[in-house]
Amino acid sequence: MVTHNVHEAVLLSDRIVMLTNGPGAEIGQILDVDIPRPRKRMQVVEHPSYYSLCSEMIYFLNQQKRLKKLKAKKVTAIARHGLEKVNIAIGYVPLTACAPLAVAKEKGFFTKHGLDEVSLVRETSWRGIVDGMVGGYVDAAQMPSGMPLWLTLGGHQDKPVSVVTALTMTRNGNAILILYYKM
């Protein structure tokens, strides 16, 4: 069965096969639907995995849409200042831990050190960071300290991804403090 309706896919399928963007589409992800049969439309929404399955499909579709846009504006590596690439995309999750990246961008620290065209790519989750690294649309990323090792050992879809950890910004987290003085 072929459908473009997320809810219909969960209701009628035992396995959902999602394809990447075409032409040359490939199997991007397969989801097993663990909801017992027979299924009735009004009862299936009460199953504990219904919304997580729908959410997983919507996330996949949104990532495919995003990848299509990113591939359309694919940029080639620009070598300058003795560096192999000066136009890099750095993925981040908007938490206090991304503060060093944001400050470096705003204060021109990247440019000062020869990285003329750094763009910060906002992701909504660590999974988005993983997808960016694996998909190749970010060159570097802010991530938890265990994630590079997890990727290298094949934590993402049992496929090892070669990741180099060049910088550990923190091991204990960041904080933004506001001091309040009573007068």
Buried (B, 14 or more C-beta within 10 A) or exposed (E): EEEEEBBEBBBBBEEBEBEBEEEEEEEBBEBEBEBEEEBEEEEBEEBEBBEEBBEBBEBBBEBBEBBEEBEEEEEEEEEEEEBEEBBBBBBBBEEEBBBBBEEBBEEEBBBEEEBBBBEBBEBEEBEBBBBBBBEEBBBBBBBEEEBBEBBBEEBBEEEEBEBEEEEEEEEEEEEEEEEEEEE
